[in-house]
């Protein structure tokens, strides 16, 4: 394991992207677990909360495919720096307004920054040897999510002491400073891993037509992954935004107790990330992803059956183990084993475009999930979003097990 870690962190790019993202997460995860509470505290209903997250997702998906195409045309570094600038703008919006509907422009800017995700994934894949890909994604995931092992608890204490609105705003101010530091660090120290081919002299319309023609030839296994990712993302989004709301409003947990649960869940998933990545490199991606996919719906089933702090903790720990095995898909971002599988299937020349395509279609198909979850929470039952999440998670798992075959030879 130590030898693998030395090989992984011998890459300058992986060190830079990991350290900058870890620093960002150190401040962002202070307030992310309480973001839904913050918006509700500003006056939004659960249905309006779901609508906000749906609109946020719509802005995210619009730029996934363009971001992927630009990744292959401009190179990885430029797209990452541009995305980092957009991410650094959103905290300014959050700190400028206190009306619940005014958080939307900041949420949109945050999701515009997700155009860099295909570039980040491609950069990590190309900075590693093929046999170390899952370990590389695992190291990135472990280091960047490690702050949640203690920041969620610290954030919960801050929110309990200062109140939801003042506490969250204090943490957002810290995120603002770190986000602009990351823009500089990535511009100064990242090195591109892919030299884009000079564009042919053709019209802009012709270039986009060519990009779509190329994307239509993606392997069948990628379309299977898109279906699984869409169902998984729908499963996460239909309930994820309401977990903290349900735990605090219905079950009576405090923000500090939710912070303890989030901290312990992050600890479990983080400690499993690199070992599961190494295991994925040795025995294949599919077995690790199957374990991950089976445990994720079990988390929601446990949530449905929970009635106190200990029940919620147990169900969230199941989800943490599932995340640790690297096969979950949250929004447009998959775990290490999932990202490594995509990189194994798609060659470097098309990696950014295909990852952008996956992000776009996954986002599009799961777009109404948060609004549907909010409507069900308000008008049917607070448990209904979690029941729907369990059903969609099981469907995604079955499709993956039955239809996905790993490639015999990994793409360079």
Secondary structure, 3 states (H helix, E strand, C coil): CHHHHHHHCCCHHHHHHHHHHHHHHHHHHHHHHHHHHHHHHCCCCHHHHHHHHHHHHHHHHHCHHHHHHHHHHHCHHHHHHHHHHHHHHHHHHHHHCCCHHHHHHHHHHHHHHHHHHHHHHHHHHHCCCHHHHHHHHHHHHHHHHHHHHCHHHHHHHHHHHHCHHHHHHHHHHHHHHHHHHHHHHHHHHCCCCCCCCCCCCCCHHHHHHHHHHHHCCCCHHHHHHHHHHHHHHHHHHHHHCCHHHHHHHCCCCCHHHHHHHHHHHHHHHHHHHHHHHHHHHHHCHHHHHHHHHHHHHHHHHHHHHCCCHHHHHHHHHHHHHHHHCCCCEECCEECHHHHHHHHHHCCHHHHHHHHHHHHHHHHHHCCCHHHHHHHHHHHCCCCHHHHHHHHHHHHHHHHHHHHCCCCCCCCC
